[in-house]
């Protein structure tokens, strides 16, 4: 097998493993009433409590309007709360 074929096979197997991990993770968080996106946001907030919505959208590589929906859903579920940031009238999410 030549190097190009080996690389292609490796990328294919890596892709399969990634999909399997995502499927398993998604199944696990669903048992807690979460989606993959909501769980990712919660995990990021554990590391960066008090981050602004702009910072979170950037870190999660989503558009801000999409992030607002995730924050709204998690707040409604009681998992997070929005807190005011000094110097900014708009509240940001906190874990």
Steps between C-alpha positions, in 0.01 A plus 500: 500500500647837400519802731204677338278196545618463860419863575158466341429188705615675818277802435207270428548310828548824692175633354315183603638522853399866524144423391477213748625718789251772409216247486594356840540846656168616355322194640647559845409871523148430374438301818544834681267687265785665311612520142858481381508878449359575844741258665794658318392842627472372858842338481650824372332702775650269763842611374409863423226602746388853430604505135308738280267367235736631231791309658292184527380523140859539386626211713222267385526620141131589470320819403383721787128454417548122525677540833216715637260212436729258684540738794124561514430125507759429771376791709141376468616154615667660805853395402638853461414857587582827335701744710581861432860574408657812650482783248250317278127525554435172319511186713724213390458130574665339801510146622 
